[in-house]
Amino acid sequence: MKLVFTKSNLNKAVGIVMKAVPTRTTMNILECILIDATTNEIKFTGNDMELGIETIVEGEIIEKGKVAIDAKLFSEIVRKLPDNDITLTTDSNNNALITCEKSKFNIAGKSGDDFSYLPAIIKDKMITLSQFQLKEVINQTIFSIAINDNNKMMTGELFEVNEGTLKVVGLDGHRIAIRNIKLEGRADDVRVVIPGKTLQEISKILNADAESFVNIYFTNNHVLFEFDQTHVVSRLIEGDYFKISQMLSNDYETKVSINKKEFLDSIDRANLLIREGDKKPIIINILNGLLQVNVNSAIGALNEDIDIDKEGKDIMIGFNPKFLMDALRVIDDENVTIYLVNHKSPCFIRDKEENYIYLILPVNFTA
């Protein structure tokens, strides 16, 4: 095999498929990138058996063939080569020669026949949305999923399509993030749970272009994302997702409208006085026309007032400041509306159309 690439094309392709290469595995072949030039196009593939990414790379095929090369080593070599054309040549023993200007690397490869290809996906149920929309909806919800897998369902996000609307939900037992998007074009009804890792890696690859689209195909066990020259295939998380509707309520005793930036900045300042691991809440005291942000810790104290519009009762309630900041940072509105019942019930941050809903559980505190 003999292939020629520009450094930028090669670097980009390696960066994309590296996101599906496992850091630890008992199968050495999965630590490789598959380079397949047996047809008239060059495909790079990474696959950890849960997440697989395949992308077509621009390059010249002088001699066809395929090889699997250690992904980490190949990535570092490509990154540090001069900014010029790079030639990759392999022999019958899968040894690879990588040359660029005066640099020549000889590294051992593996047979491409031993590599696990991505599963074939039946393109039945599907939706289409822009890369910008998908990237945005992931970033606006992914922070709410659980990091560990004590409950695997919480490490993924619900993608539910019903009557042309996509609902994306992430939760970790302390908060819920929901985004609703009205879809255009074909939108088959589905309800699946996609691993958070898959969505995080896809978000890094997507561009913020509203004119470039992603086709998403669903089967019982897999999801396929198709965009640009890239295919991303992931296993789904099996099981029934939580009944979100039972956790949501339109009841409230207090309704607050507040400038988002002022509120976010105030909480950010209060958070300076809370050591990581202290689990110290900030106290929100809502009075007529005023929201007070208070924190009193071993480091110091802060008291800050923000003007608000309020309907209903006064209330004092405690929150984990990170949970509030995570939600506020991804809301684009200048003002946000907060709905509260009492100091033991969750608060809701949502807009009138319910394009977004953020539920945050309060924290016990001593006044």
C-alpha positions in Angstrom: 0.0 0.0 0.0 1.2 3.5 -0.7 -0.8 6.6 0.1 -0.1 10.4 0.1 -1.8 12.9 2.3 -1.5 16.6 3.2 -0.6 16.9 6.8 -3.8 18.9 7.6 -6.1 16.2 6.1 -4.3 13.4 7.8 -4.2 15.2 11.1 -7.9 15.9 11.0 -8.8 12.3 10.1 -6.6 10.8 12.9 -8.1 13.2 15.4 -11.6 12.2 14.5 -11.2 8.4 14.7 -8.9 8.6 17.8 -12.1 9.4 19.8 -13.2 5.8 19.4 -9.8 4.2 20.3 -9.9 2.8 23.8 -7.3 3.8 26.3 -7.3 0.4 28.0 -8.2 -2.9 26.3 -7.3 -6.5 26.4 -7.6 -6.6 22.6 -4.4 -5.0 21.2 -5.9 -4.6 17.7 -8.4 -2.1 19.1 -5.5 0.2 20.1 -5.0 0.7 16.3 -6.5 2.8 13.6 -7.5 0.8 10.5 -6.4 2.4 7.3 -8.3 0.9 4.5 -7.5 1.9 0.9 -8.7 -1.3 -0.8 -11.3 0.6 -2.8 -11.1 4.0 -4.6 -11.4 5.9 -1.3 -9.3 6.0 1.9 -11.2 5.1 5.1 -9.9 5.5 8.7 -11.7 3.6 11.4 -11.4 3.5 15.2 -13.6 1.0 17.2 -13.7 0.2 20.9 -16.7 -2.2 20.3 -19.1 0.3 22.0 -18.3 3.3 19.9 -17.0 3.2 16.3 -16.0 6.0 14.1 -15.2 5.8 10.3 -14.2 8.8 8.2 -13.2 9.2 4.6 -9.8 10.9 4.2 -8.7 13.0 1.2 -5.5 11.6 -0.2 -3.9 9.9 -3.2 -3.9 6.2 -3.6 -0.8 5.1 -5.4 -1.1 1.5 -4.4 -4.1 -0.1 -2.7 -4.1 -2.0 0.6 -5.0 -1.8 4.3 -3.2 -1.9 7.6 -3.8 -1.3 11.3 -1.4 1.0 13.0 -1.0 1.8 16.7 -3.3 4.9 17.1 -1.4 6.8 19.8 2.0 6.4 18.1 0.6 7.3 14.7 -1.2 10.3 16.0 2.0 11.6 17.7 4.1 11.0 14.6 1.6 12.8 12.3 1.3 15.7 14.7 5.1 16.3 14.9 5.9 15.9 11.3 6.6 19.0 9.1 3.7 20.8 7.5 4.1 19.1 4.1 2.8 16.0 2.2 3.1 12.8 4.2 3.6 9.4 2.4 2.5 6.1 4.1 3.9 2.9 2.6 3.4 -0.7 3.9 5.1 -3.9 2.9 3.8 -7.5 2.9 4.6 -7.9 6.6 2.5 -4.8 7.5 5.6 -2.8 8.4 4.8 0.9 7.8 7.1 3.6 6.4 6.0 7.2 7.1 7.9 9.9 5.3 7.7 13.6 5.2 10.5 15.8 3.8 13.7 14.4 5.4 11.9 12.5 8.2 11.3 8.7 7.9 9.6 6.6 10.5 9.5 2.8 10.4 6.9 1.3 12.6 5.3 -2.2 12.9 1.7 -2.5 11.8 -0.9 -5.3 12.1 -3.0 -7.0 9.5 -6.1 -5.0 8.7 -8.0 -8.2 8.3 -7.9 -8.6 12.1 -9.6 -5.3 12.8 -13.3 -5.2 13.8 -15.3 -3.2 11.2 -18.3 -1.2 12.3 -21.6 -3.0 12.4 -23.9 -2.6 9.4 -26.9 -0.4 10.4 -30.3 -0.8 8.8 -31.3 2.7 7.9 -35.0 2.5 9.0 -36.0 5.1 11.6 -34.2 8.4 11.3 -34.2 12.1 12.0 -32.3 15.0 10.5 -31.0 18.2 12.2 -28.2 20.6 11.6 -24.8 20.1 13.1 -25.2 23.3 15.0 -28.5 22.1 16.6 -27.0 18.7 17.6 -23.9 20.2 19.0 -25.9 22.8 20.9 -28.5 20.4 22.4 -25.7 18.0 23.6 -23.8 20.8 25.2 -27.0 22.2 26.8 -27.8 18.9 28.6 -24.8 16.6 28.9 -23.5 18.2 32.1 -26.5 16.7 33.9 -25.7 13.0 33.3 -24.0 10.9 36.0 -20.3 10.3 35.7 -20.2 6.8 37.3 -22.2 3.8 36.2 -23.9 2.8 39.4 -27.0 3.4 37.4 -26.0 3.0 33.8 -29.2 4.6 32.5 -28.1 7.9 34.2 -24.8 7.8 32.2 -26.7 8.3 28.9 -29.2 10.7 27.5 -32.8 10.1 26.4 -33.4 10.9 22.7 -37.2 10.9 22.2 -38.9 11.9 19.0 -42.7 12.4 19.1 -44.8 14.2 16.5 -41.8 16.0 15.0 -40.2 17.2 18.2 -36.9 15.9 19.6 -36.7 15.8 23.4 -33.2 15.3 24.9 -33.0 14.5 28.6 -30.0 14.1 30.9 -30.2 13.5 34.7 -28.0 12.4 37.6 -30.4 12.1 40.5 -29.9 15.7 41.7 -31.0 17.6 38.6 -32.6 17.2 35.2 -31.8 19.0 31.9 -34.3 18.9 29.1 -34.2 20.5 25.7 -36.9 20.3 23.0 -36.3 21.0 19.3 -38.9 21.2 16.6 -37.5 19.1 13.7 -38.0 19.7 10.0 -38.2 17.0 7.3 -38.4 13.4 8.1 -38.7 12.6 11.9 -39.7 9.1 12.8 -40.9 8.5 16.4 -38.2 6.9 18.6 -37.3 6.6 22.2 -33.7 5.5 22.9 -30.9 6.1 25.4 -27.5 7.1 23.9 -24.3 6.8 26.0 -23.0 10.1 27.2 -19.5 9.2 26.0 -20.8 8.9 22.5 -22.5 12.3 22.6 -19.5 14.0 24.1 -17.2 12.7 21.4 -19.6 13.6 18.6 -19.9 17.1 20.0 -16.1 17.5 19.6 -16.3 16.5 16.0 -19.3 18.5 14.9 -18.9 22.0 13.6 -21.2 24.9 14.5 -22.6 25.2 11.0 -26.4 25.6 10.7 -26.3 24.7 7.0 -24.5 21.3 7.5 -26.8 18.5 8.5 -26.6 15.2 10.5 -28.7 12.2 9.6 -29.3 10.0 12.7 -30.5 6.4 12.2 -31.9 4.3 15.0 -32.2 0.5 15.4 -33.1 -1.5 18.5 -29.4 -1.8 19.6 -27.5 0.9 17.7 -27.5 4.6 16.6 -25.7 5.8 13.5 -24.7 9.5 13.0 -23.8 10.5 9.4 -22.3 13.9 8.7 -19.7 15.3 6.3 -17.6 12.2 5.4 -17.9 10.6 8.8 -20.0 7.8 10.3 -20.3 7.3 14.1 -21.9 4.1 15.3 -22.7 3.5 19.0 -24.4 0.8 21.0 -27.5 2.1 22.8 -28.1 1.7 26.6 -30.7 -1.0 27.0 -33.7 -0.7 29.3 -36.6 1.7 30.1 -35.7 5.3 30.8 -37.1 7.1 33.8 -40.7 8.4 33.6 -39.7 12.1 33.2 -43.3 13.4 33.1 -43.8 12.2 36.7 -40.9 14.4 37.9 -42.1 17.6 36.3 -44.7 19.9 37.7 -46.2 23.2 36.7 -47.2 24.0 40.3 -45.4 26.8 42.1 -45.8 29.1 45.0 -43.1 31.6 43.9 -42.2 32.8 40.5 -39.1 34.9 39.9 -37.8 36.7 36.8 -34.2 37.7 37.0 -31.3 38.9 34.8 -29.4 35.7 33.9 -25.9 37.3 33.8 -26.3 39.1 37.1 -27.6 35.9 38.8 -24.8 33.7 37.2 -22.1 36.2 38.1 -23.3 36.5 41.7 -23.4 32.7 42.2 -19.9 32.5 40.6 -18.6 35.0 43.2 -20.3 33.1 46.0 -18.7 29.9 44.9 -15.2 31.3 45.5 -15.9 30.9 49.2 -16.8 27.2 49.0 -14.0 24.7 49.0 -14.4 21.7 46.7 -15.8 18.8 48.7 -17.3 21.0 51.4 -20.8 20.5 50.0 -21.7 23.9 51.3 -24.8 25.3 49.7 -25.5 28.9 48.7 -28.6 30.3 50.3 -31.1 32.1 48.1 -33.5 34.4 49.9 -36.4 35.7 47.8 -38.2 38.8 49.0 -40.4 41.3 47.3 -38.3 42.8 44.4 -35.1 41.3 45.7 -33.1 38.1 45.6 -30.3 37.7 48.1 -27.4 35.4 47.4 -25.7 34.4 50.7 -22.8 32.1 51.6 -21.1 31.7 54.9 -18.2 29.3 55.0 -14.9 28.7 56.8 -13.2 30.9 54.2 -15.5 33.9 54.5 -19.0 35.2 53.8 -20.8 36.9 50.9 -24.1 38.7 50.8 -25.4 40.1 47.5 -28.7 41.6 46.4 -30.2 41.3 42.9 -33.3 43.1 41.7 -36.1 40.8 40.5 -39.7 40.6 39.5 -41.5 38.2 41.9 -44.9 36.7 42.1 -46.1 34.7 45.2 -44.5 33.9 48.5 -41.2 34.8 50.0 -38.9 31.8 50.2 -35.4 30.8 51.5 -33.8 27.8 49.8 -30.3 26.3 49.5 -28.6 25.0 46.3 -25.4 23.4 45.1 -23.9 26.5 43.3 -22.4 24.3 40.5 -25.8 22.9 39.5 -27.3 26.4 39.1 -24.2 27.7 37.2 -24.2 24.7 34.8 -27.8 25.4 33.8 -27.5 29.2 33.6 -24.4 29.0 31.4 -26.2 27.2 28.6 -29.3 29.4 28.6 -29.1 32.2 25.9 -32.0 34.3 27.2 -31.2 37.6 28.8 -33.7 37.0 31.6 -34.7 33.6 33.1 -37.8 32.6 35.0 -37.5 30.4 38.1 -40.4 28.5 39.7 -40.3 27.3 43.3 -42.8 25.6 45.7 -40.9 25.4 49.0 -37.4 24.9 50.4 -37.6 21.1 50.1 -39.0 20.9 46.5 -37.1 21.2 43.3 -36.9 24.5 41.5 -37.6 24.7 37.7 -35.9 27.1 35.3 -37.8 27.1 32.1 -39.0 29.4 29.3 -42.7 29.9 28.3 -42.4 27.6 25.2 -40.5 24.9 27.3 -37.7 24.8 24.8 -35.6 24.2 27.9 -36.4 22.9 31.4 -33.9 22.6 34.1 -34.9 20.9 37.4 -32.6 21.3 40.4 -33.1 19.7 43.8 -32.4 22.0 46.8 -29.9 21.3 49.5 -30.6 21.3 53.3 -29.1 24.1 55.2 -29.2 25.7 58.6 -30.2 29.4 58.6 
